[in-house]
Amino acid sequence: VFGPDGSPTPVVAVGSHDTASAVVAVPTEAPDFAYISCGTWSLVGLELDEPVLTEASRQANFTNELGVDGTVRYLKNV
C-alpha cells in the first residue's frame, strides 16, 4: 500500500474486535491469566488454546470467540 506521495504506508492487522485487541495487549508473559474488559460491554475471561464446549459452560452463559494467533477468548458478559 502506498500513500499519495508514493511512499509505503504501514498496514497492521489487528484483532477481529476491540476485545480481541485488548486481550492480546494485556501486559503479561504468564501463560495463564484472566482479563476484565470494560467498554460497551463488561467481559471477564481467559485466553485459551481450545474452546470450552461443555454443557456446564453453556448453561453458565460463557462463550468462545476467535482470538489472535489461533487462540480462543473464553468469556462471559458480566
FENVENMO-V153268 format. One record per pair of residues at least 24 apart in sequence whose ideal C-beta (glycine too) atoms are under 10 Angstrom apart, sorted by sequence separation. I is the first residue (numbers start at 1). J is the second residue. D is the distance in whole Angstrom. If there is no record, write none. Layout:
I;J;D
I;J;D
This chain:
19;43;6
23;47;6
47;71;5
48;72;5
50;74;9
46;71;10
47;72;7
48;73;8
19;45;9
46;72;9
47;73;6
48;74;5
20;47;10
45;72;10
46;73;8
47;74;8
45;73;6
46;74;5
47;75;9
45;74;5
46;75;8
43;73;8
44;74;10
45;75;3
44;75;7
45;76;7
43;75;5
44;76;6
45;77;10
43;76;7
44;77;9
45;78;10
41;75;9
42;76;10
43;77;6
44;78;5
42;77;7
43;78;7
37;73;9
41;77;6
42;78;5
41;78;9
35;73;9
37;75;8
36;75;10
34;74;10
35;75;8
38;78;9
34;75;10
23;65;10
36;78;8
24;67;7
25;68;10
23;67;7
24;68;4
20;65;7
23;68;8
24;69;8
19;65;8
20;66;8
20;67;6
21;68;8
24;71;8
17;65;7
19;67;9
20;68;6
23;71;8
16;65;8
17;66;9
24;73;10
15;65;10
16;66;6
17;67;10
23;73;6
15;66;9
16;67;9
20;71;9
22;73;10
15;67;7
16;68;8
23;75;9
15;68;5
20;73;7
14;68;8
15;69;10
19;73;7
13;68;9
15;71;10
17;73;9
19;75;8
16;73;10
15;73;9
